[in-house]
Amino acid sequence: MAQSLVMGSYDQARALVGRMTAVSVSSGPVNEAMIKYFASAAEDSNPSYWDEEFADAQWGSIISPPSMLVHWVVPPPWSPGEPSGGHLAPQILMTQVPLPGDTIINVSVDYTYHRPVRIGDRLKMVEELVDVSAEKTTQLGTGHFVTTSATYYTQDDDIVATQTNVLFRFSVGDRNA
């Protein structure tokens, strides 16, 4: 289910800069089966995901592909005891910033990895609203650039990775033809 955008003003959005989300915690530990399933789907033959002997020598254990990082903190779509329809997707910070504009497009995502994600790690993530630009006009239309930062931790509060995301929020009808 798509999340709707919170509408509001630039001043309302700027007032939220520095706000952080609640911590999202993985529903279970990083595990070898999911790593191999993911690597298989991507046809990724990196021995760090497949060969225990190689991975032990290189990393101390089999590790998770870096591109799996977000997957570990997304809840399953359904679990027993949940209301009909299953889990609601966690609130995505960028959709909760009150701004004019009904469309978002991702401009960039940058990751910095501090250490590999290993089997048994239980990840958690917190996201912060870093910046909301003044109104800018691009070829897509007039809107605001929204910058968020997410930090991924282990159960022991070791930082695994940081992510900076920039998106452009605008109204489709504002495009200059």
Kinemage of the C-alpha trace (Angstrom):
@kinemage 1
@onewidth
@group {chain A} dominant
@subgroup {mainchain}
@vectorlist {calphas} color= white
{ca met a 1} P 0.000 0.000 0.000
{ca ala a 2} L 1.395 3.402 -0.990
{ca gln a 3} L 1.756 5.944 1.750
{ca ser a 4} L 0.140 9.308 1.222
{ca leu a 5} L 2.187 12.470 1.507
{ca val a 6} L 1.555 14.873 4.369
{ca met a 7} L 0.651 18.268 2.922
{ca gly a 8} L 1.802 21.511 4.515
{ca ser a 9} L 4.033 24.541 4.182
{ca tyr a 10} L 7.768 25.051 3.856
{ca asp a 11} L 7.835 26.653 7.332
{ca gln a 12} L 6.111 23.590 8.822
{ca ala a 13} L 8.671 21.345 7.137
{ca arg a 14} L 11.657 23.433 8.290
{ca ala a 15} L 10.355 23.232 11.871
{ca leu a 16} L 10.817 19.442 11.698
{ca val a 17} L 14.508 19.519 10.685
{ca gly a 18} L 16.388 17.471 13.272
{ca arg a 19} L 13.366 15.292 14.088
{ca met a 20} L 14.092 11.568 14.306
{ca thr a 21} L 11.841 8.579 13.742
{ca ala a 22} L 11.182 5.851 16.244
{ca val a 23} L 13.700 3.017 16.011
{ca ser a 24} L 12.778 0.289 13.504
{ca val a 25} L 13.963 -3.115 14.719
{ca ser a 26} L 14.380 -6.205 12.555
{ca ser a 27} L 11.851 -8.958 13.096
{ca gly a 28} L 14.645 -11.510 13.407
{ca pro a 29} L 18.391 -11.967 13.190
{ca val a 30} L 20.395 -11.835 9.980
{ca asn a 31} L 20.513 -15.409 8.721
{ca glu a 32} L 22.299 -17.522 6.141
{ca ala a 33} L 19.157 -18.762 4.395
{ca met a 34} L 17.943 -15.238 3.557
{ca ile a 35} L 21.442 -14.183 2.465
{ca lys a 36} L 21.687 -17.120 0.072
{ca tyr a 37} L 18.151 -16.589 -1.214
{ca phe a 38} L 18.901 -12.923 -1.928
{ca ala a 39} L 22.278 -13.693 -3.547
{ca ser a 40} L 20.612 -16.405 -5.619
{ca ala a 41} L 17.891 -14.036 -6.859
{ca ala a 42} L 20.595 -11.542 -7.869
{ca glu a 43} L 22.797 -14.334 -9.290
{ca asp a 44} L 25.603 -12.955 -7.114
{ca ser a 45} L 28.379 -15.537 -6.803
{ca asn a 46} L 30.483 -13.593 -4.293
{ca pro a 47} L 32.026 -16.284 -2.045
{ca ser a 48} L 31.465 -14.012 0.974
{ca tyr a 49} L 27.798 -15.091 0.775
{ca trp a 50} L 28.242 -18.745 -0.241
{ca asp a 51} L 31.573 -20.194 0.907
{ca glu a 52} L 31.876 -20.540 4.667
{ca glu a 53} L 35.624 -21.234 4.571
{ca phe a 54} L 36.335 -18.192 2.388
{ca ala a 55} L 33.997 -15.945 4.396
{ca asp a 56} L 35.472 -17.086 7.729
{ca ala a 57} L 38.989 -16.253 6.522
{ca gln a 58} L 37.955 -12.922 5.012
{ca trp a 59} L 35.285 -11.631 7.409
{ca gly a 60} L 34.972 -14.032 10.342
{ca ser a 61} L 31.691 -15.474 8.999
{ca ile a 62} L 29.366 -15.369 6.025
{ca ile a 63} L 28.199 -11.776 5.558
{ca ser a 64} L 25.102 -10.144 4.145
{ca pro a 65} L 25.276 -8.409 0.758
{ca pro a 66} L 25.412 -4.634 1.318
{ca ser a 67} L 22.316 -4.207 -0.859
{ca met a 68} L 20.324 -6.242 1.688
{ca leu a 69} L 20.767 -3.645 4.432
{ca val a 70} L 17.266 -2.157 4.255
{ca his a 71} L 15.636 -5.590 3.950
{ca trp a 72} L 16.695 -6.553 7.468
{ca val a 73} L 14.650 -3.762 9.115
{ca val a 74} L 11.471 -4.032 7.014
{ca pro a 75} L 8.754 -5.970 8.871
{ca pro a 76} L 7.139 -9.007 7.249
{ca pro a 77} L 3.912 -8.214 5.387
{ca trp a 78} L 1.892 -10.400 7.765
{ca ser a 79} L 2.282 -12.240 11.041
{ca pro a 80} L -0.154 -14.139 13.316
{ca gly a 81} L -2.194 -11.978 15.629
{ca glu a 82} L -2.019 -8.902 13.419
{ca pro a 83} L -5.247 -7.216 12.356
{ca ser a 84} L -6.763 -8.315 9.061
{ca gly a 85} L -4.636 -6.949 6.245
{ca gly a 86} L -1.375 -7.514 8.083
{ca his a 87} L 1.202 -4.963 9.092
{ca leu a 88} L 1.076 -1.435 7.900
{ca ala a 89} L 4.346 -0.439 6.308
{ca pro a 90} L 6.533 1.547 8.686
{ca gln a 91} L 6.147 5.279 8.230
{ca ile a 92} L 8.739 6.542 5.797
{ca leu a 93} L 10.082 9.846 7.074
{ca met a 94} L 10.164 11.517 3.664
{ca thr a 95} L 6.407 11.002 3.273
{ca gln a 96} L 5.725 12.622 6.650
{ca val a 97} L 7.369 15.985 5.900
{ca pro a 98} L 4.574 18.566 5.466
{ca leu a 99} L 5.176 20.320 2.140
{ca pro a 100} L 3.245 21.357 -0.924
{ca gly a 101} L 3.663 18.917 -3.784
{ca asp a 102} L 2.037 15.596 -4.591
{ca thr a 103} L 4.976 13.861 -6.264
{ca ile a 104} L 8.378 12.706 -5.061
{ca ile a 105} L 11.363 11.524 -7.046
{ca asn a 106} L 14.555 10.220 -5.544
{ca val a 107} L 17.584 12.293 -6.506
{ca ser a 108} L 20.339 10.367 -4.731
{ca val a 109} L 21.032 7.723 -2.126
{ca asp a 110} L 24.502 7.419 -0.626
{ca tyr a 111} L 25.588 4.667 1.754
{ca thr a 112} L 28.656 4.491 3.960
{ca tyr a 113} L 29.352 1.024 5.333
{ca his a 114} L 31.269 0.846 8.595
{ca arg a 115} L 31.396 -2.917 8.954
{ca pro a 116} L 29.872 -6.024 7.363
{ca val a 117} L 26.477 -7.283 8.485
{ca arg a 118} L 27.010 -10.778 9.901
{ca ile a 119} L 24.832 -13.781 10.621
{ca gly a 120} L 23.225 -13.298 14.023
{ca asp a 121} L 23.219 -9.498 13.901
{ca arg a 122} L 19.857 -8.016 14.759
{ca leu a 123} L 19.638 -4.657 13.037
{ca lys a 124} L 17.786 -1.518 13.959
{ca met a 125} L 17.505 1.790 12.153
{ca val a 126} L 16.666 5.379 13.002
{ca glu a 127} L 16.080 8.131 10.462
{ca glu a 128} L 16.502 11.912 10.793
{ca leu a 129} L 15.213 14.821 8.728
{ca val a 130} L 18.423 16.695 7.895
{ca asp a 131} L 17.329 19.490 5.564
{ca val a 132} L 14.493 20.931 3.508
{ca ser a 133} L 15.609 23.333 0.779
{ca ala a 134} L 13.959 26.590 -0.124
{ca glu a 135} L 11.717 26.340 -3.160
{ca lys a 136} L 13.625 25.511 -6.358
{ca thr a 137} L 12.527 25.212 -9.961
{ca thr a 138} L 13.833 22.305 -12.027
{ca gln a 139} L 12.829 20.792 -15.347
{ca leu a 140} L 10.371 18.626 -13.405
{ca gly a 141} L 8.674 21.548 -11.726
{ca thr a 142} L 8.898 23.740 -8.644
{ca gly a 143} L 9.392 22.127 -5.264
{ca his a 144} L 11.730 21.337 -2.402
{ca phe a 145} L 14.695 19.019 -1.934
{ca val a 146} L 14.316 16.908 1.224
{ca thr a 147} L 17.386 15.289 2.798
{ca thr a 148} L 17.159 12.460 5.323
{ca ser a 149} L 19.833 10.415 7.043
{ca ala a 150} L 19.410 6.879 8.374
{ca thr a 151} L 21.755 5.078 10.737
{ca tyr a 152} L 21.770 1.278 10.965
{ca tyr a 153} L 22.968 -0.360 14.198
{ca thr a 154} L 23.413 -3.849 15.584
{ca gln a 155} L 21.793 -5.080 18.784
{ca asp a 156} L 25.021 -3.942 20.533
{ca asp a 157} L 24.702 -0.413 19.103
{ca asp a 158} L 27.624 -0.890 16.702
{ca ile a 159} L 27.048 1.319 13.660
{ca val a 160} L 26.844 -0.832 10.535
{ca ala a 161} L 26.011 1.821 7.936
{ca thr a 162} L 24.705 5.305 7.349
{ca gln a 163} L 22.487 6.353 4.471
{ca thr a 164} L 21.817 9.832 3.099
{ca asn a 165} L 18.774 10.190 0.862
{ca val a 166} L 17.797 13.258 -1.165
{ca leu a 167} L 14.453 13.535 -2.919
{ca phe a 168} L 12.650 16.259 -4.805
{ca arg a 169} L 9.034 16.931 -3.864
{ca phe a 170} L 6.910 18.856 -6.344
{ca ser a 171} L 3.489 19.018 -7.979
{ca val a 172} L 3.140 17.397 -11.375
{ca gly a 173} L 0.853 20.221 -12.509
{ca asp a 174} L 3.639 22.746 -11.833
{ca arg a 175} L 5.814 21.449 -14.685
{ca asn a 176} L 6.656 23.925 -17.385
{ca ala a 177} L 5.859 22.399 -20.789
